[in-house]
Amino acid sequence: EPEVTQTPSHQVTQMGQEVILRCVPISNHLYFYWYRQILGQKVEFLVSFYNNEISEKSEIFDDQFSVERPDGSNFTLKIRSTKLEDSAMYFCASSEYGQGLDEQYFGPGTRLTVT
Amino acid sequence: AQRVTQPEKLLSVFKGAPVELKCNYSYSGSPELFWYVQYSRQRLQLLLRHISRESIKGFTADLNKGETSFHLKKPFAQEEDSAMYYCALSPGSARQLTFGSGTQLTVLP
């Protein structure tokens, strides 16, 4: 069964550094998402992406964040200048149609640790 | 703004006992409600959605618009049901999911 994959599984970076988290969505899916979960807190929506542009974004997704689909398979989340509070598990997800009822398939997550 | 509340962080039941995981939501429109589950060392996966009205792995959930609830129930819990359960809401026209804080269910032998 096709799955969403994410790399790396764990990333450690220093405050102020740029990080890129990578995701390979399921191949026939059209909508892509990033969520994050700070330790002990809720899973929070960051951004959705369709047809090479941002479809929706939350208040968390400020100018420090950007997303890109650099080729036909990868979907990346870039954090320009990491802060301590960016430490979290970051989940990528994809869905086939992007309608409200559409199942979102999640990746295993990337644990980002900012020191 | 939408909100999902799961009042129980931890819930333990014995194998064979009924289980109910509570979920309440607030949203002014007509939301789509989901239950996602995360088994140990596995990824988040959809368990069921309210529109389907189906039973998955013996679990059911009924949307009660009057009480703004979407509680997850199973009449006879099994040890393999032990997992983290998240209730989630999607505004009908949008795609973002708003999650509750999750309930860690432990089914004891």
gemmi code that builds the backbone of each chain (N, CA, C; Angstrom):
import gemmi

chains = {
    "A": [
        ("GLU", (0.854, -1.193, 0.000), (0.000, 0.000, 0.000), (0.894, 1.249, 0.000)),
        ("PRO", (0.590, 2.229, -0.850), (1.436, 3.436, -0.896), (1.361, 4.203, 0.423)),
        ("GLU", (2.491, 4.818, 0.771), (2.564, 5.559, 2.022), (3.262, 6.894, 1.775)),
        ("VAL", (2.979, 7.838, 2.648), (3.704, 9.099, 2.671), (5.019, 8.855, 3.417)),
        ("THR", (6.107, 9.314, 2.848), (7.400, 9.159, 3.516), (7.967, 10.529, 3.863)),
        ("GLN", (8.761, 10.571, 4.930), (9.372, 11.818, 5.365), (10.826, 11.572, 5.724)),
        ("THR", (11.661, 12.542, 5.371), (13.073, 12.479, 5.748), (13.541, 13.858, 6.198)),
        ("PRO", (14.455, 13.936, 7.177), (14.924, 12.806, 7.980), (13.906, 12.451, 9.058)),
        ("SER", (14.160, 11.412, 9.792), (13.252, 11.073, 10.890), (13.524, 11.978, 12.092)),
        ("HIS", (14.779, 12.409, 12.228), (15.145, 13.298, 13.332), (16.185, 14.293, 12.818)),
        ("GLN", (15.953, 15.554, 13.083), (16.868, 16.614, 12.662), (17.188, 17.474, 13.880)),
        ("VAL", (18.487, 17.646, 14.117), (18.919, 18.538, 15.189), (19.605, 19.731, 14.534)),
        ("THR", (19.227, 20.923, 14.941), (19.813, 22.108, 14.350), (20.014, 23.165, 15.413)),
        ("GLN", (20.862, 24.124, 15.115), (21.087, 25.209, 16.067), (20.148, 26.360, 15.749)),
        ("MET", (19.804, 27.074, 16.772), (18.943, 28.240, 16.640), (19.502, 29.181, 15.572)),
        ("GLY", (18.633, 29.666, 14.711), (19.040, 30.591, 13.671), (19.391, 29.924, 12.354)),
        ("GLN", (19.550, 28.615, 12.368), (19.870, 27.898, 11.140), (18.605, 27.612, 10.334)),
        ("GLU", (18.805, 27.417, 9.049), (17.700, 27.033, 8.164), (17.599, 25.510, 8.115)),
        ("VAL", (16.363, 25.016, 8.105), (16.164, 23.578, 7.938), (15.144, 23.337, 6.828)),
        ("ILE", (15.329, 22.234, 6.159), (14.363, 21.793, 5.155), (13.928, 20.389, 5.509)),
        ("LEU", (12.637, 20.248, 5.686), (12.054, 18.940, 5.961), (11.423, 18.427, 4.669)),
        ("ARG", (11.653, 17.161, 4.394), (11.229, 16.610, 3.112), (10.135, 15.564, 3.264)),
        ("CYS", (9.285, 15.536, 2.274), (8.142, 14.624, 2.263), (7.943, 14.142, 0.832)),
        ("VAL", (7.595, 12.876, 0.702), (7.157, 12.356, -0.588), (5.714, 11.906, -0.412)),
        ("PRO", (4.765, 12.687, -0.947), (3.353, 12.310, -0.810), (3.029, 11.080, -1.658)),
        ("ILE", (1.845, 10.548, -1.477), (1.379, 9.432, -2.296), (1.201, 9.941, -3.722)),
        ("SER", (1.616, 9.129, -4.683), (1.878, 9.635, -6.034), (0.662, 10.224, -6.747)),
        ("ASN", (-0.528, 9.729, -6.556), (-1.672, 10.274, -7.288), (-2.451, 11.311, -6.485)),
        ("HIS", (-1.899, 11.708, -5.344), (-2.572, 12.689, -4.521), (-2.271, 14.106, -4.992)),
        ("LEU", (-3.260, 14.971, -4.813), (-3.155, 16.324, -5.344), (-2.956, 17.388, -4.263)),
        ("TYR", (-3.355, 17.059, -3.021), (-3.280, 18.038, -1.937), (-2.254, 17.590, -0.914)),
        ("PHE", (-1.490, 18.532, -0.452), (-0.427, 18.221, 0.500), (-0.543, 19.168, 1.680)),
        ("TYR", (-0.103, 18.667, 2.845), (-0.282, 19.399, 4.101), (0.957, 19.249, 4.977)),
        ("TRP", (1.156, 20.253, 5.813), (2.083, 20.124, 6.922), (1.347, 20.442, 8.217)),
        ("TYR", (1.631, 19.607, 9.221), (1.140, 19.813, 10.574), (2.343, 19.722, 11.496)),
        ("ARG", (2.181, 20.254, 12.693), (3.234, 20.056, 13.679), (2.605, 19.735, 15.026)),
        ("GLN", (3.408, 19.074, 15.856), (2.965, 18.751, 17.207), (4.119, 19.013, 18.165)),
        ("ILE", (3.992, 20.095, 18.925), (4.948, 20.361, 19.986), (4.703, 19.332, 21.086)),
        ("LEU", (5.769, 18.889, 21.728), (5.675, 17.832, 22.735), (4.608, 18.153, 23.785)),
        ("GLY", (3.672, 17.224, 23.933), (2.630, 17.394, 24.942), (1.465, 18.261, 24.502)),
        ("GLN", (1.504, 18.725, 23.255), (0.431, 19.603, 22.780), (-0.310, 18.975, 21.599)),
        ("LYS", (-1.269, 19.710, 21.084), (-2.105, 19.195, 20.006), (-1.357, 19.170, 18.685)),
        ("VAL", (-1.835, 18.353, 17.780), (-1.402, 18.418, 16.395), (-2.031, 19.669, 15.784)),
        ("GLU", (-1.196, 20.525, 15.184), (-1.686, 21.809, 14.664), (-1.443, 21.901, 13.166)),
        ("PHE", (-2.432, 22.383, 12.476), (-2.330, 22.597, 11.031), (-1.387, 23.764, 10.744)),
        ("LEU", (-0.518, 23.589, 9.755), (0.341, 24.683, 9.310), (-0.103, 25.230, 7.959)),
        ("VAL", (-0.186, 24.336, 6.959), (-0.390, 24.811, 5.596), (-0.917, 23.678, 4.726)),
        ("SER", (-1.699, 24.054, 3.729), (-2.091, 23.093, 2.691), (-1.652, 23.661, 1.339)),
        ("PHE", (-1.458, 22.773, 0.387), (-0.800, 23.137, -0.878), (-1.465, 22.375, -1.995)),
        ("TYR", (-1.810, 23.104, -3.061), (-2.463, 22.468, -4.204), (-2.068, 23.205, -5.463)),
        ("ASN", (-1.781, 22.482, -6.494), (-1.500, 23.082, -7.794), (-0.389, 24.123, -7.702)),
        ("ASN", (0.628, 23.746, -6.959), (1.828, 24.567, -6.822), (1.631, 25.891, -6.103)),
        ("GLU", (0.585, 25.975, -5.304), (0.469, 27.163, -4.479), (-0.202, 26.839, -3.155)),
        ("ILE", (0.004, 27.730, -2.197), (-0.598, 27.539, -0.885), (-2.100, 27.715, -0.996)),
        ("SER", (-2.818, 26.749, -0.446), (-4.272, 26.779, -0.458), (-4.821, 27.424, 0.820)),
        ("GLU", (-4.297, 27.013, 1.947), (-4.675, 27.603, 3.245), (-3.437, 27.604, 4.129)),
        ("LYS", (-3.406, 28.519, 5.060), (-2.339, 28.496, 6.046), (-2.865, 29.003, 7.373)),
        ("SER", (-2.209, 28.567, 8.448), (-2.628, 28.989, 9.773), (-1.777, 30.181, 10.216)),
        ("GLU", (-2.142, 30.705, 11.382), (-1.386, 31.837, 11.948), (0.057, 31.441, 12.263)),
        ("ILE", (0.261, 30.168, 12.521), (1.612, 29.708, 12.848), (2.534, 29.864, 11.636)),
        ("PHE", (1.987, 29.694, 10.479), (2.764, 29.682, 9.234), (3.101, 31.115, 8.844)),
        ("ASP", (4.128, 31.674, 9.510), (4.502, 33.061, 9.225), (5.623, 33.101, 8.188)),
        ("ASP", (6.254, 34.258, 8.069), (7.249, 34.454, 7.006), (8.495, 33.580, 7.169)),
        ("GLN", (8.653, 32.989, 8.334), (9.789, 32.100, 8.545), (9.614, 30.758, 7.832)),
        ("PHE", (8.377, 30.456, 7.487), (8.065, 29.173, 6.869), (7.822, 29.344, 5.374)),
        ("SER", (8.189, 28.331, 4.616), (7.802, 28.285, 3.213), (7.668, 26.826, 2.792)),
        ("VAL", (6.879, 26.600, 1.767), (6.712, 25.255, 1.237), (6.974, 25.295, -0.266)),
        ("GLU", (7.357, 24.128, -0.766), (7.722, 24.054, -2.170), (7.542, 22.627, -2.654)),
        ("ARG", (7.201, 22.533, -3.922), (7.198, 21.214, -4.564), (8.250, 21.318, -5.672)),
        ("PRO", (9.488, 21.031, -5.343), (10.587, 21.305, -6.267), (10.602, 20.397, -7.499)),
        ("ASP", (9.966, 19.235, -7.374), (9.915, 18.322, -8.520), (8.596, 17.568, -8.435)),
        ("GLY", (8.446, 16.535, -9.225), (7.164, 15.838, -9.262), (6.857, 14.972, -8.085)),
        ("SER", (7.833, 14.807, -7.171), (7.555, 13.884, -6.073), (7.741, 14.496, -4.690)),
        ("ASN", (8.677, 15.399, -4.519), (8.958, 15.918, -3.185), (8.091, 17.113, -2.828)),
        ("PHE", (7.851, 17.246, -1.534), (7.137, 18.395, -0.986), (7.910, 18.808, 0.248)),
        ("THR", (8.406, 20.051, 0.280), (9.311, 20.436, 1.356), (8.739, 21.566, 2.207)),
        ("LEU", (9.153, 21.552, 3.463), (8.861, 22.639, 4.394), (10.195, 23.232, 4.808)),
        ("LYS", (10.338, 24.533, 4.595), (11.576, 25.205, 4.972), (11.286, 26.149, 6.127)),
        ("ILE", (12.139, 26.095, 7.124), (12.093, 27.080, 8.208), (13.371, 27.875, 8.079)),
        ("ARG", (13.217, 29.177, 7.843), (14.364, 30.016, 7.456), (15.362, 30.216, 8.580)),
        ("SER", (14.916, 30.558, 9.724), (15.783, 30.857, 10.857), (15.129, 30.258, 12.095)),
        ("THR", (15.566, 29.066, 12.437), (14.846, 28.308, 13.456), (14.958, 28.951, 14.841)),
        ("LYS", (13.865, 28.785, 15.601), (13.823, 29.256, 16.977), (13.662, 28.024, 17.876)),
        ("LEU", (13.945, 28.212, 19.149), (13.790, 27.095, 20.086), (12.365, 26.546, 20.055)),
        ("GLU", (11.403, 27.456, 19.912), (9.999, 27.031, 19.945), (9.545, 26.313, 18.673)),
        ("ASP", (10.425, 26.210, 17.689), (10.101, 25.409, 16.500), (10.339, 23.925, 16.738)),
        ("SER", (10.937, 23.578, 17.871), (11.151, 22.164, 18.197), (9.805, 21.474, 18.299)),
        ("ALA", (9.625, 20.450, 17.485), (8.332, 19.776, 17.404), (8.467, 18.579, 16.481)),
        ("MET", (7.406, 17.782, 16.439), (7.279, 16.747, 15.416), (6.507, 17.370, 14.256)),
        ("TYR", (7.031, 17.248, 13.060), (6.398, 17.797, 11.881), (5.866, 16.650, 11.025)),
        ("PHE", (4.571, 16.716, 10.751), (3.919, 15.676, 9.955), (3.536, 16.229, 8.589)),
        ("CYS", (3.855, 15.469, 7.586), (3.371, 15.739, 6.237), (2.164, 14.838, 5.994)),
        ("ALA", (1.214, 15.305, 5.202), (0.058, 14.489, 4.841), (-0.316, 14.793, 3.395)),
        ("SER", (-1.012, 13.865, 2.789), (-1.524, 14.124, 1.443), (-2.915, 13.531, 1.316)),
        ("SER", (-3.684, 14.101, 0.403), (-5.017, 13.562, 0.132), (-5.275, 13.628, -1.356)),
        ("GLU", (-6.211, 12.811, -1.780), (-6.434, 12.651, -3.211), (-7.117, 13.873, -3.813)),
        ("TYR", (-8.201, 14.330, -3.189), (-9.010, 15.384, -3.769), (-9.008, 16.673, -2.972)),
        ("GLY", (-8.767, 16.579, -1.680), (-8.720, 17.794, -0.890), (-10.060, 18.307, -0.437)),
        ("GLN", (-11.097, 17.536, -0.604), (-12.381, 17.954, -0.066), (-12.419, 17.674, 1.428)),
        ("GLY", (-13.402, 18.303, 2.110), (-13.442, 18.164, 3.559), (-13.523, 16.735, 4.036)),
        ("LEU", (-14.155, 15.857, 3.247), (-14.334, 14.481, 3.685), (-13.167, 13.582, 3.295)),
        ("ASP", (-12.270, 14.121, 2.525), (-11.195, 13.322, 1.950), (-10.226, 12.874, 3.040)),
        ("GLU", (-9.845, 11.609, 3.019), (-8.909, 11.127, 4.024), (-7.536, 11.706, 3.780)),
        ("GLN", (-6.930, 12.189, 4.837), (-5.553, 12.644, 4.768), (-4.666, 11.512, 5.266)),
        ("TYR", (-3.656, 11.181, 4.488), (-2.708, 10.131, 4.824), (-1.455, 10.793, 5.375)),
        ("PHE", (-1.071, 10.369, 6.570), (0.034, 11.022, 7.258), (1.337, 10.262, 7.096)),
        ("GLY", (2.418, 11.012, 7.070), (3.735, 10.424, 7.140), (4.112, 10.119, 8.574)),
        ("PRO", (5.267, 9.496, 8.781), (5.685, 9.123, 10.135), (6.198, 10.278, 10.969)),
        ("GLY", (6.456, 11.402, 10.318), (6.910, 12.579, 11.052), (8.417, 12.759, 11.039)),
        ("THR", (8.825, 14.011, 11.192), (10.226, 14.374, 11.421), (10.295, 15.098, 12.750)),
        ("ARG", (11.125, 14.572, 13.634), (11.303, 15.265, 14.919), (12.384, 16.309, 14.749)),
        ("LEU", (12.023, 17.566, 14.902), (12.975, 18.672, 14.800), (13.333, 19.137, 16.201)),
        ("THR", (14.620, 19.149, 16.474), (15.118, 19.646, 17.763), (16.011, 20.848, 17.488)),
        ("VAL", (15.627, 21.990, 18.033), (16.405, 23.214, 17.878), (17.123, 23.488, 19.190)),
        ("THR", (18.447, 23.595, 19.117), (19.226, 23.793, 20.354), (19.821, 25.202, 20.406)),
    ],
    "B": [
        ("ALA", (-13.905, 30.534, 15.058), (-12.829, 29.546, 14.962), (-13.310, 28.220, 15.545)),
        ("GLN", (-12.825, 27.147, 14.980), (-13.255, 25.833, 15.443), (-12.371, 25.338, 16.564)),
        ("ARG", (-12.931, 24.454, 17.374), (-12.199, 23.908, 18.506), (-12.681, 22.488, 18.765)),
        ("VAL", (-11.761, 21.617, 19.151), (-12.093, 20.238, 19.487), (-11.557, 19.947, 20.879)),
        ("THR", (-12.407, 19.393, 21.714), (-12.018, 19.112, 23.096), (-12.155, 17.624, 23.390)),
        ("GLN", (-11.089, 17.048, 23.871), (-11.118, 15.673, 24.362), (-10.774, 15.751, 25.845)),
        ("PRO", (-11.749, 15.590, 26.708), (-11.522, 15.872, 28.126), (-10.613, 14.886, 28.843)),
        ("GLU", (-10.486, 13.676, 28.300), (-9.683, 12.666, 28.994), (-8.339, 12.493, 28.302)),
        ("LYS", (-7.267, 12.745, 29.057), (-5.926, 12.522, 28.489), (-5.601, 11.034, 28.488)),
        ("LEU", (-6.011, 10.366, 29.550), (-5.719, 8.942, 29.729), (-7.020, 8.212, 30.059)),
        ("LEU", (-7.154, 7.013, 29.499), (-8.326, 6.202, 29.805), (-7.888, 4.743, 29.833)),
        ("SER", (-8.193, 4.071, 30.911), (-7.862, 2.647, 31.026), (-9.132, 1.848, 31.240)),
        ("VAL", (-9.247, 0.770, 30.500), (-10.378, -0.149, 30.679), (-9.831, -1.565, 30.622)),
        ("PHE", (-10.617, -2.497, 31.133), (-10.232, -3.899, 31.052), (-10.742, -4.497, 29.748)),
        ("LYS", (-10.006, -5.468, 29.276), (-10.387, -6.196, 28.069), (-11.818, -6.709, 28.226)),
        ("GLY", (-12.620, -6.502, 27.169), (-14.005, -6.954, 27.186), (-14.983, -5.930, 27.727)),
        ("ALA", (-14.474, -4.880, 28.334), (-15.348, -3.830, 28.870), (-15.693, -2.836, 27.768)),
        ("PRO", (-16.810, -2.138, 27.925), (-17.128, -1.094, 26.936), (-16.209, 0.103, 27.122)),
        ("VAL", (-15.987, 0.802, 26.027), (-15.142, 1.996, 26.100), (-15.813, 3.137, 25.334)),
        ("GLU", (-15.688, 4.331, 25.898), (-16.196, 5.524, 25.236), (-15.156, 6.629, 25.366)),
        ("LEU", (-14.723, 7.126, 24.249), (-13.787, 8.250, 24.243), (-14.571, 9.484, 23.837)),
        ("LYS", (-14.494, 10.495, 24.679), (-15.338, 11.668, 24.478), (-14.677, 12.717, 23.576)),
        ("CYS", (-15.525, 13.352, 22.794), (-15.076, 14.434, 21.924), (-16.206, 15.452, 21.819)),
        ("ASN", (-15.894, 16.697, 22.109), (-16.840, 17.791, 21.895), (-16.201, 18.809, 20.978)),
        ("TYR", (-17.014, 19.480, 20.212), (-16.473, 20.442, 19.268), (-17.253, 21.736, 19.319)),
        ("SER", (-16.630, 22.768, 18.836), (-17.345, 24.025, 18.627), (-17.007, 24.520, 17.237)),
        ("TYR", (-18.051, 24.783, 16.506), (-17.905, 25.304, 15.136), (-19.260, 25.830, 14.715)),
        ("SER", (-19.274, 26.967, 14.093), (-20.548, 27.626, 13.785), (-21.261, 27.008, 12.591)),
        ("GLY", (-20.538, 26.344, 11.715), (-21.159, 25.770, 10.526), (-21.406, 24.283, 10.683)),
        ("SER", (-21.388, 23.571, 9.573), (-21.560, 22.111, 9.592), (-20.210, 21.453, 9.373)),
        ("PRO", (-19.611, 20.950, 10.421), (-18.266, 20.382, 10.272), (-18.289, 18.934, 9.818)),
        ("GLU", (-17.159, 18.503, 9.359), (-16.933, 17.075, 9.144), (-16.095, 16.593, 10.323)),
        ("LEU", (-16.497, 15.491, 10.931), (-15.800, 14.987, 12.104), (-15.136, 13.660, 11.798)),
        ("PHE", (-13.966, 13.477, 12.395), (-13.163, 12.281, 12.164), (-12.591, 11.783, 13.490)),
        ("TRP", (-12.266, 10.506, 13.517), (-11.404, 9.950, 14.548), (-10.163, 9.390, 13.860)),
        ("TYR", (-9.006, 9.863, 14.335), (-7.726, 9.330, 13.894), (-7.120, 8.540, 15.050)),
        ("VAL", (-6.318, 7.528, 14.720), (-5.696, 6.700, 15.744), (-4.201, 6.592, 15.445)),
        ("GLN", (-3.424, 6.535, 16.505), (-1.978, 6.339, 16.367), (-1.556, 5.215, 17.302)),
        ("TYR", (-1.293, 4.046, 16.727), (-0.775, 2.929, 17.510), (0.703, 3.172, 17.801)),
        ("SER", (1.203, 2.475, 18.790), (2.581, 2.671, 19.223), (3.557, 2.516, 18.058)),
        ("ARG", (4.365, 3.537, 17.869), (5.407, 3.543, 16.834), (4.850, 3.469, 15.416)),
        ("GLN", (3.603, 3.859, 15.264), (3.024, 3.912, 13.916), (2.551, 5.333, 13.622)),
        ("ARG", (2.141, 5.551, 12.404), (1.716, 6.885, 12.001), (0.238, 7.099, 12.306)),
        ("LEU", (-0.145, 8.348, 12.306), (-1.551, 8.716, 12.427), (-2.326, 8.124, 11.259)),
        ("GLN", (-3.450, 7.531, 11.549), (-4.267, 6.982, 10.462), (-5.740, 7.199, 10.785)),
        ("LEU", (-6.510, 7.350, 9.729), (-7.941, 7.565, 9.903), (-8.604, 6.300, 10.425)),
        ("LEU", (-9.416, 6.460, 11.464), (-10.196, 5.339, 11.974), (-11.590, 5.377, 11.357)),
        ("LEU", (-12.276, 6.509, 11.540), (-13.574, 6.620, 10.893), (-13.980, 8.089, 10.775)),
        ("ARG", (-14.959, 8.322, 9.914), (-15.477, 9.680, 9.701), (-16.995, 9.629, 9.857)),
        ("HIS", (-17.558, 10.708, 10.312), (-18.968, 10.653, 10.708), (-19.875, 10.404, 9.520)),
        ("ILE", (-19.486, 10.894, 8.359), (-20.382, 10.811, 7.206), (-20.548, 9.360, 6.757)),
        ("SER", (-19.564, 8.532, 7.065), (-19.598, 7.154, 6.577), (-20.573, 6.288, 7.358)),
        ("ARG", (-20.797, 6.659, 8.613), (-21.702, 5.902, 9.476), (-21.324, 4.418, 9.500)),
        ("GLU", (-20.048, 4.142, 9.472), (-19.607, 2.758, 9.445), (-18.967, 2.390, 10.774)),
        ("SER", (-18.800, 1.080, 10.959), (-18.111, 0.581, 12.129), (-16.765, 0.052, 11.670)),
        ("ILE", (-15.701, 0.577, 12.273), (-14.359, 0.138, 11.927), (-13.727, -0.480, 13.161)),
        ("LYS", (-13.254, -1.702, 13.033), (-12.630, -2.432, 14.151), (-13.563, -2.442, 15.362)),
        ("GLY", (-14.862, -2.440, 15.106), (-15.837, -2.486, 16.182), (-16.171, -1.135, 16.789)),
        ("PHE", (-15.504, -0.085, 16.323), (-15.752, 1.265, 16.828), (-16.842, 1.954, 16.016)),
        ("THR", (-17.655, 2.727, 16.712), (-18.639, 3.584, 16.060), (-18.582, 4.952, 16.710)),
        ("ALA", (-19.059, 5.941, 15.977), (-19.146, 7.289, 16.534), (-20.359, 7.963, 15.922)),
        ("ASP", (-21.162, 8.585, 16.749), (-22.360, 9.279, 16.285), (-22.217, 10.763, 16.503)),
        ("LEU", (-22.508, 11.504, 15.455), (-22.463, 12.960, 15.555), (-23.760, 13.442, 16.196)),
        ("ASN", (-23.639, 14.114, 17.315), (-24.789, 14.689, 18.003), (-24.663, 16.205, 17.898)),
        ("LYS", (-25.407, 16.774, 16.957), (-25.281, 18.215, 16.711), (-25.833, 19.031, 17.874)),
        ("GLY", (-26.836, 18.490, 18.550), (-27.415, 19.216, 19.676), (-26.417, 19.373, 20.815)),
        ("GLU", (-25.661, 18.320, 21.078), (-24.669, 18.352, 22.145), (-23.275, 18.670, 21.616)),
        ("THR", (-23.170, 18.891, 20.327), (-21.874, 19.128, 19.641), (-20.844, 18.110, 20.117)),
        ("SER", (-21.218, 16.842, 19.986), (-20.322, 15.778, 20.423), (-20.154, 14.746, 19.323)),
        ("PHE", (-19.066, 14.007, 19.413), (-18.756, 12.949, 18.450), (-17.954, 11.898, 19.217)),
        ("HIS", (-18.615, 11.257, 20.167), (-17.940, 10.305, 21.039), (-17.683, 8.995, 20.303)),
        ("LEU", (-16.563, 8.393, 20.599), (-16.162, 7.121, 19.979), (-16.462, 5.989, 20.960)),
        ("LYS", (-17.108, 4.939, 20.456), (-17.532, 3.861, 21.346), (-17.173, 2.508, 20.778)),
        ("LYS", (-16.945, 1.590, 21.709), (-16.765, 0.193, 21.331), (-17.327, -0.656, 22.458)),
        ("PRO", (-18.173, -1.614, 22.149), (-18.830, -2.367, 23.229), (-17.894, -3.295, 24.000)),
        ("PHE", (-16.888, -3.828, 23.318), (-15.987, -4.784, 23.986), (-14.548, -4.463, 23.580)),
        ("ALA", (-13.821, -3.809, 24.453), (-12.458, -3.385, 24.124), (-11.515, -4.587, 24.047)),
        ("GLN", (-10.551, -4.480, 23.136), (-9.507, -5.495, 22.978), (-8.156, -4.870, 23.284)),
        ("GLU", (-7.184, -5.711, 23.660), (-5.869, -5.176, 24.008), (-5.236, -4.437, 22.838)),
        ("GLU", (-5.515, -4.895, 21.619), (-4.924, -4.241, 20.451), (-5.536, -2.873, 20.160)),
        ("ASP", (-6.564, -2.508, 20.916), (-7.140, -1.163, 20.765), (-6.314, -0.114, 21.512)),
        ("SER", (-5.368, -0.539, 22.301), (-4.537, 0.413, 23.037), (-3.796, 1.310, 22.055)),
        ("ALA", (-3.992, 2.607, 22.175), (-3.430, 3.559, 21.220), (-3.802, 4.964, 21.669)),
        ("MET", (-3.290, 5.947, 20.926), (-3.702, 7.342, 21.112), (-4.796, 7.633, 20.092)),
        ("TYR", (-5.875, 8.188, 20.559), (-7.007, 8.490, 19.698), (-7.221, 10.007, 19.633)),
        ("TYR", (-7.331, 10.510, 18.419), (-7.529, 11.943, 18.204), (-8.850, 12.173, 17.488)),
        ("CYS", (-9.630, 13.062, 18.035), (-10.823, 13.540, 17.352), (-10.410, 14.752, 16.515)),
        ("ALA", (-10.954, 14.872, 15.327), (-10.562, 15.981, 14.457), (-11.771, 16.511, 13.710)),
        ("LEU", (-11.685, 17.789, 13.369), (-12.776, 18.469, 12.695), (-12.244, 19.152, 11.443)),
        ("SER", (-13.038, 19.110, 10.403), (-12.706, 19.855, 9.197), (-13.909, 20.708, 8.815)),
        ("PRO", (-13.720, 22.006, 8.651), (-14.815, 22.836, 8.139), (-15.195, 22.322, 6.757)),
        ("GLY", (-16.435, 22.271, 6.426), (-16.874, 21.590, 5.225), (-16.159, 22.036, 3.951)),
        ("SER", (-15.891, 23.337, 3.852), (-15.336, 23.838, 2.595), (-13.816, 23.869, 2.593)),
        ("ALA", (-13.230, 23.618, 3.719), (-11.774, 23.714, 3.817), (-11.181, 22.343, 4.065)),
        ("ARG", (-9.885, 22.283, 4.066), (-9.239, 20.984, 4.148), (-8.427, 20.813, 5.416)),
        ("GLN", (-8.205, 21.881, 6.127), (-7.366, 21.743, 7.311), (-8.112, 20.993, 8.400)),
        ("LEU", (-7.372, 20.174, 9.104), (-7.929, 19.437, 10.233), (-7.562, 20.149, 11.526)),
        ("THR", (-8.559, 20.287, 12.398), (-8.320, 20.782, 13.745), (-8.434, 19.585, 14.677)),
        ("PHE", (-7.362, 19.306, 15.399), (-7.323, 18.122, 16.249), (-7.622, 18.465, 17.700)),
        ("GLY", (-8.167, 17.477, 18.410), (-8.212, 17.538, 19.859), (-6.855, 17.143, 20.415)),
        ("SER", (-6.740, 17.192, 21.714), (-5.449, 16.917, 22.345), (-5.154, 15.424, 22.480)),
        ("GLY", (-6.141, 14.590, 22.168), (-5.891, 13.150, 22.165), (-6.209, 12.480, 23.482)),
        ("THR", (-6.605, 11.216, 23.392), (-6.833, 10.376, 24.560), (-6.010, 9.106, 24.401)),
        ("GLN", (-5.162, 8.841, 25.368), (-4.371, 7.610, 25.356), (-5.211, 6.508, 25.987)),
        ("LEU", (-5.624, 5.551, 25.169), (-6.428, 4.434, 25.659), (-5.525, 3.240, 25.944)),
        ("THR", (-5.667, 2.699, 27.134), (-4.965, 1.472, 27.499), (-5.997, 0.422, 27.856)),
        ("VAL", (-5.914, -0.703, 27.159), (-6.820, -1.808, 27.466), (-6.022, -2.847, 28.233)),
        ("LEU", (-6.429, -3.069, 29.450), (-5.707, -3.958, 30.356), (-6.185, -5.400, 30.197)),
        ("PRO", (-5.280, -6.362, 30.362), (-5.676, -7.778, 30.176), (-6.580, -8.277, 31.297)),
    ],
}
model = gemmi.Model(1)
for chain_id, residues in chains.items():
    chain = gemmi.Chain(chain_id)
    for i, (resn, *xyz) in enumerate(residues, 1):
        res = gemmi.Residue()
        res.name, res.seqid = resn, gemmi.SeqId(i, " ")
        for name, pos in zip(("N", "CA", "C"), xyz):
            atom = gemmi.Atom()
            atom.name, atom.element = name, gemmi.Element(name[0])
            atom.pos, atom.b_iso = gemmi.Position(*pos), 0.0
            res.add_atom(atom)
        chain.add_residue(res)
    model.add_chain(chain)
structure = gemmi.Structure()
structure.add_model(model)
structure.setup_entities()
